[in-house]
Amino acid sequence: MADKIIRVNMGTKEITVKDLDERFTHLGGRGLTSQIVYEEVRPTCNPLGEENKLIFSPGLLTGTMAPSSGRLSVGGKSPLTKGIKEANAGGVVGQKMANLGIRAIVIEGLPLEVDLHVLIVNDEGVKLQTCPELKGKGCYETTDVLRQKYGEKAAVCCIGPSGEMLMTNAGIATSDAEGNASRFAARGGLGAVMGSKGLKAIVVETSKKRSTQIHDEENFKKAAKRLTTMLQDHPVTGEGLTKYGTNILMNIINEAGGLPTKNFAQGRFEHADAIGGEKLAEIAEARGGSATHRCMPGCVIGCSNEYPLPSGKTISPIEYETAWAFGAHCEISSLDDIGELNWLANDLGLDTIEAGGTLGILMEAGVIPWGDGKKALEALAEVGKGSPLGRIIGQGSVFTGQAFGVTKIAAVKGQHMPAYDPRSIKGIGVTYATTPMGADHTAGYCITANILKVGGVVDPLKREGQVDLSRNLQIASTLIDSTGFCLFIAFAILDNEDAMPTIVELLNTRFGWNFSVEDALMLGQRTLKVERDFNVQAGFTKEHDRLPDFMMKEKLAPHDIHFDIGAEELDTFYNF
């Protein structure tokens, strides 16, 4: 039976369910969301207007027994970057969509009224319902209410108040296996697009479990088992991440001199130990939480965590990027303060990287003191109130910098940089500059070879080899995002020559294809080119593939180094 594409017009309330178009046969996840955006969304349209579309698509292997393969892609034109966007989330929504045979849900049009709606997708069909009782509710309460109404096994993705108020830093929350609204398609403001459509939430429920059709189940299981072993045997995915989660990187990046501190003024934070993965694990376990947690069924890595707060709330998870954004970037050295900021940002539906980046801009402007977690929490709470300050914060770091006269903003294409300073980790700087997504570490995670010595070694302080490294990783990452795998399987791919052929075998046995490794990587290349072309049509030029000027001029301690990969070299990135 062919997979389906569901289209929902929020203006007419018409819902159509059709077989997957043949031209989309080999596309899922990011590959499919970007292709639909490219074909159906006018590049120069208003991202919050009628012409933009919001696409939800599980990866090609989501819903199967392939390890760590339950990811969901959400795509559209970003109101933050004004370019194409794919945001990626774990949780169970993608898996349930795949089990229902849904390759994509496309949200179109604009509502003619002010009512909020919930889209219900289950074994019986698809329907829209109004939900006035959810107006203004946070992501946690929204998810709880919908699970009480539609069943504890229902999967929910929703927006918080920031999305309803069309703030360009609004993300989309998705529920995990325990029903917590703790996984986010966070970056790029797609929650604002969802809010513009008058859609508060999508609820997906099915009695089917792993009912995704497998062409050759016996050989699929064998390949899945081999990949599981590769992940468990790798020192990063089988040991480091499984013990301390992503925040194990705090002390590693700090030691490398690449931990952006005090709005990218320094490369090391003197209190990194106090907010790192080891300390987080110690506190979490002492309070009855967990240093590790699986964001989706079938994950064999478990890089998340459950951190109980003194207030009685539990935040799951405090990821490395979040601990950095609310921590070192703002000179906040209390994990409890970081956890409270994380919880509030999640409830409001904000991307924590952009939110932390924005708080750092407020500190740079003198609006709140450096290192003051309590004042930072008060400022972030203004977002939920919709106050003038809150609406400024909700628009992200660039807008906030403009509002308060701050010119030193670590952003590319309007999106704030994550937790790696590109002056001392140059490969990630190439990724920040060239990815169609705006500054995004997951687009091409050069920390692999630059810092962790995975897949070879490229000196992070030197120019040589960085463009090639980023290009290869961006192509591979685009493929991974299209399959539904967690990006962290890349560690095994880079260090095990059998890993990529095994992934291709999973695709072939799942669908009955006859792909080679080269064929699979070509999917990644094509998607990157499609995304790039959309941005060009939207008005982007080579000048948008640049880091902020201060990174080429201001040297970063402790290495006393600046970003010195020039425009001519960066412009060779798309020569493939």
C-alpha positions in Angstrom: 0.0 0.0 0.0 1.4 3.4 -1.0 2.3 6.0 1.6 0.0 9.0 1.9 0.3 12.8 1.8 -2.3 14.6 3.8 -3.0 18.2 2.9 -5.0 20.5 5.2 -6.2 23.9 4.0 -6.7 26.1 7.1 -8.7 28.6 5.1 -11.3 26.3 3.6 -10.8 23.5 6.2 -10.6 21.1 3.3 -8.6 17.9 4.0 -7.3 15.7 1.3 -5.5 12.3 1.6 -3.7 11.1 -1.5 -1.2 8.5 -2.5 2.4 9.7 -2.5 3.3 11.2 -5.8 5.8 9.0 -7.7 8.3 11.8 -8.0 8.6 11.7 -4.2 9.2 8.0 -4.0 12.8 8.3 -2.7 12.2 11.3 -0.4 11.3 11.5 3.2 12.2 13.8 6.2 14.2 16.8 5.2 14.5 15.7 1.6 10.7 15.7 1.2 10.0 18.9 3.3 12.6 20.8 1.3 11.4 19.5 -2.1 7.7 20.5 -1.3 8.8 23.9 -0.1 10.9 24.4 -3.3 8.1 23.3 -5.6 5.1 24.9 -3.9 6.2 28.0 -1.9 7.1 31.2 -3.6 10.6 32.1 -2.3 9.8 35.8 -1.8 6.5 35.2 0.0 5.7 36.4 3.5 6.7 33.5 5.8 3.6 34.2 7.9 1.3 34.7 5.0 -1.1 32.5 3.0 1.5 31.3 0.5 3.9 29.6 3.0 3.3 26.0 3.8 4.3 23.9 6.9 5.3 20.3 6.2 5.7 17.5 8.7 7.5 14.4 7.4 8.9 11.4 9.1 12.2 10.1 7.8 12.4 7.2 5.3 13.3 4.7 8.1 11.2 6.3 10.9 8.7 3.8 12.3 11.0 0.8 11.7 13.3 -1.2 14.0 16.3 0.5 12.6 18.2 1.9 15.7 17.8 5.5 16.6 15.6 6.2 13.6 12.5 7.9 14.8 13.1 11.5 13.7 10.6 14.0 12.3 11.4 16.8 10.0 9.4 20.0 9.9 9.9 22.4 6.9 8.7 25.7 5.5 10.0 29.2 4.8 11.6 30.6 7.9 10.3 33.9 9.3 13.6 34.2 11.2 16.1 33.6 8.3 13.7 34.4 5.4 15.0 31.3 3.7 14.2 27.6 3.5 14.1 25.8 6.8 14.1 22.2 8.1 13.9 21.7 11.9 14.3 18.2 13.3 12.8 16.5 16.4 12.8 13.2 18.2 9.8 12.0 20.2 7.1 9.7 19.0 5.1 11.8 16.5 7.2 10.8 13.5 7.0 7.1 14.4 3.2 7.2 14.7 2.9 9.1 11.4 5.0 6.4 9.7 3.0 3.6 11.3 -0.1 5.2 9.8 1.6 5.2 6.4 1.8 9.0 6.3 4.9 10.3 4.4 3.9 14.0 5.0 1.3 16.3 6.4 1.1 19.7 4.5 -0.5 22.6 6.3 -1.7 25.3 3.8 -3.5 28.6 3.6 -4.6 31.0 6.3 -7.6 30.8 8.6 -10.5 33.1 7.9 -11.4 33.3 11.7 -9.4 33.7 14.9 -10.2 30.2 16.3 -7.3 27.9 17.1 -7.5 24.3 15.8 -6.1 20.9 16.6 -5.6 18.4 13.8 -6.5 14.9 14.8 -4.9 12.0 12.8 -5.7 8.4 13.8 -6.8 5.1 12.4 -10.2 6.5 11.6 -9.0 9.4 9.5 -8.1 13.1 9.8 -10.2 15.9 11.2 -9.9 19.5 12.5 -11.4 20.6 15.8 -11.5 24.0 17.4 -9.7 24.3 20.8 -10.5 27.7 22.4 -9.6 26.2 25.8 -5.9 25.9 24.7 -5.4 29.6 23.7 -2.4 31.0 25.5 -1.5 27.7 27.1 2.1 26.5 27.4 3.5 23.4 25.6 3.4 21.3 28.8 -0.2 22.0 29.7 -1.3 21.8 26.1 0.2 18.3 25.7 -1.2 17.1 29.0 -4.7 18.3 28.1 -4.6 16.7 24.7 -3.3 13.4 26.0 -6.1 13.3 28.6 -8.6 14.0 25.9 -7.3 11.6 23.2 -5.5 9.0 25.2 -2.2 8.6 27.0 -0.7 7.0 24.0 -1.5 9.9 21.7 1.5 11.7 20.3 1.3 15.5 20.3 3.2 18.3 18.6 2.2 21.8 19.5 3.1 25.5 19.9 3.3 27.6 23.0 2.3 31.3 23.5 5.3 32.4 21.4 4.0 30.6 18.3 0.5 32.0 18.9 2.0 35.5 19.0 3.9 34.8 15.8 7.3 35.4 17.4 10.1 34.5 15.0 11.9 32.4 17.6 9.0 30.1 18.1 9.6 26.4 17.7 7.3 23.3 17.7 7.2 20.9 20.7 6.8 17.1 20.2 6.0 14.6 22.9 8.4 11.8 24.0 7.5 8.2 24.9 6.5 9.3 28.4 4.2 12.0 27.0 6.3 15.0 27.9 6.5 18.0 25.6 10.3 17.8 25.7 11.5 17.4 22.1 11.6 20.4 19.7 11.7 21.2 16.1 13.1 24.4 17.5 15.1 26.5 15.1 14.1 29.0 12.5 10.7 30.2 13.8 8.5 27.4 12.3 6.3 27.6 15.4 5.3 31.1 14.2 4.3 29.6 10.8 2.2 27.0 12.7 0.6 29.9 14.7 -0.1 31.9 11.5 -2.1 28.9 10.3 -4.2 28.9 13.4 -3.0 25.4 14.3 -2.3 24.9 18.0 -1.4 21.2 17.8 -1.4 18.0 15.9 -2.4 14.8 17.7 -1.4 11.5 16.1 -2.7 8.2 17.5 -2.7 4.6 16.2 -3.2 1.2 17.6 -0.6 0.0 15.1 2.9 -0.6 16.3 5.8 -0.8 13.9 3.4 -1.6 11.2 5.6 0.1 8.6 5.8 -2.1 5.6 9.2 -3.8 5.1 10.0 -5.2 1.6 12.6 -7.7 2.9 12.0 -8.1 6.6 14.6 -10.8 7.3 17.6 -8.9 5.8 16.3 -5.6 7.2 16.5 -7.0 10.7 20.0 -8.3 10.1 21.2 -4.9 8.8 19.5 -3.2 11.8 21.2 -5.5 14.2 24.6 -4.8 12.6 24.1 -1.0 12.8 23.0 -1.3 16.4 26.3 -3.2 17.2 28.3 -0.5 15.4 26.7 2.3 17.5 27.1 0.4 20.8 30.8 -0.4 20.0 31.7 3.2 19.1 33.4 5.2 22.0 31.2 8.3 21.4 27.7 6.7 20.9 28.4 3.6 23.0 30.2 5.2 26.0 30.5 9.0 26.2 27.0 10.1 25.1 25.3 7.1 26.9 27.0 8.1 30.2 26.8 11.9 30.3 24.7 12.9 27.3 25.4 15.8 25.0 26.6 18.0 27.8 29.7 16.0 28.1 30.9 18.4 25.4 31.0 21.4 27.9 34.4 20.7 29.3 35.7 19.3 26.0 34.9 22.4 24.0 36.0 24.6 26.9 39.4 22.9 27.0 39.7 23.4 23.2 39.2 27.2 23.7 36.0 27.1 21.6 33.3 27.7 24.2 31.7 31.0 23.4 31.6 33.0 26.6 30.1 36.4 27.5 28.6 36.9 24.0 31.6 35.4 22.2 34.1 37.6 24.0 36.2 34.7 25.2 36.8 31.0 24.3 36.8 29.6 27.8 34.4 29.9 30.8 35.9 29.6 34.2 32.8 27.9 35.6 32.4 25.3 32.8 32.8 22.5 35.3 29.8 23.7 37.3 27.5 23.4 34.3 29.0 20.5 32.4 27.7 17.0 31.8 29.6 15.4 34.7 28.1 17.8 37.3 24.7 17.6 35.6 24.8 13.8 36.0 25.9 14.0 39.6 23.1 16.4 40.6 20.4 14.7 38.5 21.1 11.3 40.0 21.3 12.6 43.5 17.8 14.1 43.1 16.3 11.0 41.7 16.6 12.0 38.0 18.7 10.4 35.3 21.9 11.4 33.5 20.6 9.6 30.4 17.2 9.3 28.7 16.0 8.1 25.3 14.1 10.8 23.4 12.4 8.2 21.2 11.6 4.4 21.3 14.4 2.4 19.6 17.2 4.8 20.5 20.3 2.9 21.5 22.3 5.9 22.6 20.2 7.7 25.2 21.9 11.0 25.2 19.2 13.0 26.9 18.6 13.5 30.6 16.0 14.1 33.3 17.0 16.9 35.7 14.8 17.6 38.7 14.7 21.2 39.8 14.4 22.5 43.3 11.1 24.0 42.4 9.7 20.5 41.9 9.6 20.6 38.1 11.7 18.2 36.0 13.4 19.5 32.9 14.1 16.9 30.2 16.6 17.5 28.8 19.2 20.1 29.5 21.2 19.6 26.3 24.8 20.9 25.8 23.7 23.7 23.5 21.0 24.8 26.0 23.5 24.6 29.0 25.8 26.8 26.9 23.2 29.3 25.7 21.8 30.0 29.1 25.2 29.3 30.8 28.6 30.3 29.5 27.1 32.6 26.9 25.4 34.6 29.6 28.1 33.9 32.3 25.5 32.0 34.4 27.1 29.3 36.4 24.1 27.6 38.1 22.6 24.5 36.6 19.4 25.1 38.5 19.1 28.6 36.9 19.8 27.1 33.5 17.2 24.4 34.1 14.6 26.9 35.1 15.3 29.0 31.9 15.2 25.8 29.9 11.8 24.7 31.3 10.3 28.2 30.7 11.7 28.4 27.2 10.2 24.9 26.4 6.8 25.9 27.9 6.8 29.1 25.9 7.8 27.1 22.8 11.1 28.9 22.2 14.3 27.7 20.6 16.7 27.7 23.6 19.8 28.5 21.4 18.2 31.6 20.0 16.6 32.5 23.4 20.0 32.2 25.2 21.7 34.1 22.5 19.1 36.9 22.9 19.5 37.1 26.6 23.2 37.5 26.0 22.4 40.5 23.8 20.3 42.0 26.6 23.2 41.6 28.9 25.6 43.2 26.3 23.1 46.1 26.2 23.1 46.4 30.0 19.4 45.6 30.3 20.1 42.8 32.7 23.4 42.0 34.5 25.9 39.4 33.3 25.6 36.1 35.1 22.3 36.9 36.8 20.1 33.9 36.3 17.1 35.3 38.2 17.0 38.5 36.2 17.4 36.4 33.0 14.4 34.3 34.0 12.3 37.5 34.7 13.2 38.8 31.3 12.3 35.5 29.5 9.0 35.4 31.3 8.0 38.6 29.6 7.7 36.6 26.4 4.7 34.8 27.8 3.1 38.1 28.9 3.4 39.5 25.4 4.8 42.7 26.8 6.9 45.0 24.6 10.1 43.6 26.0 8.8 40.1 25.7 7.8 40.6 22.1 11.3 41.9 21.3 13.0 38.9 23.0 10.7 36.5 21.1 11.9 37.9 17.8 15.4 36.6 18.4 18.9 37.9 18.8 19.2 40.1 15.6 16.0 41.9 16.2 16.8 42.4 19.9 20.3 43.7 19.0 18.7 46.2 16.6 16.2 47.3 19.3 18.9 47.9 21.9 21.7 49.2 19.7 24.0 46.1 20.0 26.0 45.5 16.9 28.1 42.5 18.0 25.7 39.6 17.2 26.9 36.1 16.5 24.3 35.3 13.8 24.3 34.1 10.2 21.2 34.7 7.9 19.5 36.0 11.0 19.9 32.9 13.1 22.1 32.9 16.2 25.2 30.6 16.4 25.2 27.6 18.6 27.8 26.5 21.2 31.1 26.5 19.2 33.2 29.6 18.4 34.2 29.4 14.7 37.4 31.3 15.3 38.9 28.4 17.2 36.9 25.6 15.5 37.1 26.7 11.9 35.2 23.8 10.3 32.0 24.7 12.1 32.5 28.2 10.9 32.3 27.0 7.3 29.1 25.2 8.2 27.6 28.2 9.9 28.4 30.4 6.9 27.3 28.1 4.0 24.4 26.0 5.2 21.1 27.2 3.7 19.6 27.0 7.2 21.4 29.9 8.9 24.0 29.2 11.7 23.3 25.6 12.6 25.8 23.1 14.0 23.7 20.0 13.0 23.9 21.0 9.3 27.6 19.8 9.2 29.0 18.8 12.5 32.7 19.5 12.0 33.3 19.0 15.7 33.8 15.3 14.6 37.2 15.8 13.0 38.1 19.2 14.4 37.8 18.2 18.1 36.7 14.6 18.7 39.1 13.1 16.0 36.2 11.1 14.6 36.5 10.3 10.9 40.0 11.6 10.7 41.7 14.8 12.1 41.5 18.3 10.7 43.3 20.9 12.8 40.5 23.2 14.1 42.9 26.2 14.2 44.0 26.0 10.6 42.2 26.9 7.4 43.3 23.8 5.4 40.7 21.2 4.7 37.8 22.9 6.5 35.6 23.6 3.4 36.0 20.0 2.2 35.2 18.7 5.7 32.1 20.8 6.0 30.9 20.0 2.5 31.2 16.2 3.0 29.5 16.4 6.4 26.7 18.6 5.1 25.9 16.2 2.3 25.9 13.2 4.7 23.9 15.1 7.3 21.2 16.0 4.7 20.9 12.3 3.9 20.7 11.4 7.6 18.0 14.0 8.1 16.1 12.4 5.2 16.3 8.9 6.6 14.9 9.7 10.1 18.1 8.6 11.8 19.5 10.6 14.7 22.4 12.7 13.6 24.6 11.0 16.1 24.8 7.8 14.0 27.3 9.9 12.0 30.1 9.0 14.5 29.8 5.3 13.6 29.5 6.2 9.9 32.7 8.2 9.9 34.7 5.6 11.8 33.3 2.3 10.4 33.6 1.7 6.6 30.7 -0.8 6.9 28.2 1.7 8.4 27.2 3.6 5.3 26.7 0.4 3.2 24.6 -0.9 6.1 22.4 2.2 6.0 21.9 1.8 2.3 21.0 -1.8 2.8 18.3 -0.7 5.3 16.9 1.6 2.7 17.0 -1.1 0.0 15.4 -3.8 2.1 12.8 -1.4 3.5 11.6 -0.2 0.0 12.9 -2.8 -2.4 15.3 -0.3 -4.0 18.7 -1.1 -5.5 20.6 2.0 -4.3 24.4 2.2 -4.0 26.2 4.4 -1.4 26.7 6.9 -4.2 23.0 6.9 -5.1 22.2 7.6 -1.4 24.7 10.5 -1.1 23.3 11.9 -4.3 20.0 12.4 -2.5 21.8 14.5 0.1 23.5 16.6 -2.7 20.3 17.2 -4.5 18.5 18.3 -1.4 21.3 20.8 -0.5 21.2 22.2 -4.1 17.4 22.5 -3.9 17.7 24.4 -0.6 20.4 26.6 -1.9 18.4 27.4 -5.1 15.3 28.4 -3.0 17.4 30.8 -1.0 18.9 32.3 -4.2 15.4 32.9 -5.5 14.4 34.4 -2.2 17.2 37.0 -2.7 20.1 35.5 -0.9 23.6 36.1 -2.4 27.1 34.9 -1.7 27.4 37.7 0.8 24.9 35.9 3.0 27.4 33.0 3.3 29.6 35.0 5.6 30.3 35.1 9.3 29.9 38.4 11.2 32.7 40.9 10.6 33.9 40.9 14.2 34.9 37.3 13.9 37.3 38.2 11.1 38.8 41.1 13.2 38.5 40.3 16.9 41.0 37.6 18.0 39.7 35.1 20.5 41.5 34.0 23.6 43.2 31.7 24.5 44.5 31.0 21.0 44.6 34.6 20.0 43.0 33.7 16.6 40.4 35.0 14.3 38.3 33.4 11.5 40.5 33.6 8.4 38.8 31.5 5.8 38.1 34.1 3.1 35.1 34.7 0.8 36.8 33.2 -2.2 37.3 29.9 -0.4 33.9 29.8 1.1 32.4 30.4 -2.3 33.8 27.1 -3.5 31.5 25.2 -1.1 28.8 24.4 -3.7 31.2 23.1 -6.3 29.7 19.7 -6.4 
